[in-house]
């Protein structure tokens, strides 16, 4: 696993539709719109935040976590509206020993159902597989979260099983989690098609 591709300098990822780049203080309004919406976190272990000061502090924590080399949290920006943050995608739980990363993502509700999450996941998967050289990417999904499962399946992830009553998620209590995984060999097979 080439962690310097992640942490040498903040990685900016680009496609024809999206740019994934660092979240900064100037994005407070858009980040607050996401974090203050209960619907966004219905199937997530994050408690919505209803104070802008709290969200501003969180943005500082995004940078702190990056500098500690524990996670990369990208803002999702449409190419056509390059100053408008519409979502967040992250890579975390970076495990050097088994060359693995976990991903998570969420969008502002106004941008649901437009293919943005699928495209952002595709970009992060490509980066993690081709630049960081991970062998495995995984995501944890609450069983009722059909939209998130569709995003993962669209990107070649395979549902590997359900961990029953396996996690304590803030605001949700003890939850079941479905594990979706994508191995390097799966990714290579998809690229060959």
C-alpha positions as CSV (number, residue, x, y, z in Angstrom):
1,X,0.0,0.0,0.0
2,X,1.4,3.3,-1.1
3,X,0.2,5.7,1.6
4,X,2.4,8.5,0.3
5,X,-0.1,8.7,-2.6
6,X,-2.7,9.6,0.0
7,X,-0.7,11.8,2.4
8,X,2.2,13.4,0.5
9,X,-0.2,16.2,-0.5
10,X,-4.0,16.2,-0.5
11,X,-5.1,14.2,-3.5
12,X,-7.4,16.0,-5.9
13,X,-9.4,13.6,-8.1
14,X,-11.1,14.6,-11.3
15,X,-13.6,13.1,-13.8
16,X,-15.6,14.7,-16.5
17,X,-18.5,15.2,-14.0
18,X,-16.9,15.7,-10.6
19,X,-13.9,17.1,-8.7
20,X,-13.0,15.6,-5.3
21,X,-10.9,17.9,-3.3
22,X,-10.2,19.2,0.2
23,X,-13.1,20.6,2.3
24,X,-12.2,24.1,3.7
25,X,-13.8,26.6,6.1
26,X,-15.3,28.4,3.1
27,X,-17.6,25.4,2.5
28,X,-19.2,25.8,5.9
29,X,-22.7,26.5,4.5
30,X,-22.8,23.4,2.3
31,X,-21.3,21.1,4.9
32,X,-23.8,22.4,7.5
33,X,-26.6,21.7,5.0
34,X,-25.5,18.1,4.9
35,X,-24.7,17.6,8.6
36,X,-27.9,19.3,9.8
37,X,-30.3,17.2,7.7
38,X,-31.6,14.2,9.7
39,X,-32.5,12.4,6.5
40,X,-28.9,12.3,5.3
41,X,-27.9,10.3,8.4
42,X,-30.9,8.0,8.7
43,X,-28.7,5.0,8.0
44,X,-25.4,6.3,9.3
45,X,-23.7,6.2,12.7
46,X,-23.4,10.0,12.7
47,X,-25.6,12.3,14.7
48,X,-26.8,15.3,12.8
49,X,-25.2,18.6,13.9
50,X,-27.5,21.6,14.2
51,X,-25.0,24.3,15.2
52,X,-22.7,25.9,12.6
53,X,-19.9,26.4,15.2
54,X,-19.9,22.6,15.7
55,X,-19.7,22.0,11.9
56,X,-16.9,24.6,11.6
57,X,-14.9,22.7,14.3
58,X,-15.6,19.4,12.4
59,X,-14.1,20.9,9.2
60,X,-10.9,21.6,11.2
61,X,-11.0,17.9,12.4
62,X,-11.1,16.8,8.7
63,X,-7.7,18.5,8.2
64,X,-6.4,17.2,11.6
65,X,-7.3,13.6,10.7
66,X,-5.7,14.0,7.3
67,X,-2.4,15.4,8.9
68,X,-2.5,12.4,11.3
69,X,-2.8,10.2,8.3
70,X,-5.9,8.5,9.6
71,X,-8.5,9.4,6.9
72,X,-9.0,11.4,3.8
73,X,-12.3,13.3,3.5
74,X,-13.0,14.7,0.1
75,X,-15.6,17.3,-0.8
76,X,-17.6,16.3,-3.9
77,X,-17.9,19.2,-6.4
78,X,-19.7,19.1,-9.8
79,X,-17.4,20.3,-12.6
80,X,-20.2,22.6,-13.8
81,X,-20.5,24.2,-10.3
82,X,-17.0,23.9,-9.0
83,X,-17.5,26.0,-5.9
84,X,-20.6,24.1,-4.7
85,X,-19.9,21.2,-2.4
86,X,-22.7,18.6,-2.9
87,X,-21.4,15.7,-0.8
88,X,-18.6,14.1,1.1
89,X,-16.7,10.9,0.5
90,X,-14.0,9.4,2.7
91,X,-11.4,6.7,3.0
92,X,-10.5,5.6,6.5
93,X,-9.5,2.6,8.6
94,X,-6.5,2.3,6.4
95,X,-4.9,-1.0,7.2
96,X,-1.3,-1.3,5.9
97,X,-0.9,-5.0,7.0
98,X,-3.7,-6.3,4.7
99,X,-3.6,-3.3,2.3
100,X,-7.2,-2.3,2.9
101,X,-9.3,0.8,3.2
102,X,-12.9,1.5,4.2
103,X,-15.0,4.1,2.4
104,X,-18.1,6.0,3.3
105,X,-20.1,8.8,1.5
106,X,-23.1,11.0,1.8
107,X,-24.7,13.7,-0.3
108,X,-26.9,16.7,0.3
109,X,-30.5,15.6,-0.1
110,X,-31.0,17.9,-3.0
111,X,-28.5,15.9,-5.0
112,X,-29.8,12.3,-4.3
113,X,-30.6,10.1,-7.2
114,X,-28.4,11.9,-9.8
115,X,-25.6,9.3,-10.0
116,X,-23.2,11.6,-8.1
117,X,-22.4,9.1,-5.3
118,X,-21.8,6.3,-7.9
119,X,-19.4,8.5,-9.8
120,X,-17.6,9.6,-6.6
121,X,-17.2,6.0,-5.5
122,X,-15.9,5.1,-8.9
123,X,-13.3,7.8,-8.7
124,X,-12.1,6.9,-5.2
125,X,-12.0,3.2,-6.0
126,X,-9.8,3.9,-9.1
127,X,-7.5,6.1,-7.0
128,X,-7.2,3.6,-4.2
129,X,-6.6,0.7,-6.5
130,X,-4.3,2.3,-9.1
131,X,-2.4,5.0,-7.1
132,X,-2.5,3.7,-3.5
133,X,-2.4,0.1,-4.5
134,X,-4.8,-1.3,-1.9
135,X,-5.9,-4.9,-2.3
136,X,-9.3,-4.5,-0.7
137,X,-11.9,-1.7,-0.3
138,X,-14.9,-2.3,1.9
139,X,-18.0,-0.4,3.0
140,X,-20.4,-1.0,5.9
141,X,-24.1,-0.5,5.2
142,X,-27.2,-0.7,7.3
143,X,-29.5,-3.4,5.7
144,X,-32.4,-1.0,4.9
145,X,-30.1,1.5,3.0
146,X,-31.0,0.3,-0.5
147,X,-29.6,3.5,-2.2
148,X,-26.2,3.0,-0.8
149,X,-26.1,-0.7,-1.6
150,X,-27.0,0.2,-5.2
151,X,-24.1,2.6,-5.4
152,X,-21.7,-0.1,-4.2
153,X,-23.1,-2.8,-6.5
154,X,-22.9,-0.4,-9.5
155,X,-19.1,-0.2,-8.7
156,X,-18.5,-3.9,-8.5
157,X,-18.7,-4.4,-4.8
158,X,-20.0,-7.7,-3.5
159,X,-22.1,-8.2,-0.5
160,X,-20.0,-10.5,1.7
161,X,-22.4,-11.0,4.6
162,X,-24.2,-9.4,7.5
163,X,-22.6,-8.8,10.9
164,X,-25.5,-9.2,13.2
165,X,-25.8,-6.7,16.1
166,X,-22.1,-6.0,15.6
167,X,-21.7,-2.3,15.9
168,X,-22.7,0.5,18.2
169,X,-23.6,3.5,16.0
170,X,-24.2,6.9,17.5
171,X,-27.9,7.6,17.6
172,X,-28.8,4.2,16.4
173,X,-27.7,1.8,19.2
174,X,-26.5,-1.6,18.3
175,X,-27.0,-2.3,14.6
176,X,-26.6,-5.0,12.0
177,X,-24.2,-4.1,9.2
178,X,-23.9,-5.6,5.7
179,X,-20.3,-5.7,4.5
180,X,-19.6,-5.0,0.9
181,X,-16.1,-5.7,-0.5
182,X,-14.1,-5.1,-3.6
183,X,-10.8,-6.9,-4.1
184,X,-8.0,-5.9,-6.5
185,X,-8.8,-9.0,-8.7
186,X,-12.5,-8.0,-8.8
187,X,-11.5,-4.5,-9.9
188,X,-9.1,-5.8,-12.6
189,X,-11.8,-8.1,-13.9
190,X,-14.2,-5.2,-14.2
191,X,-11.6,-3.1,-16.0
192,X,-11.0,-5.9,-18.5
193,X,-14.6,-6.0,-19.6
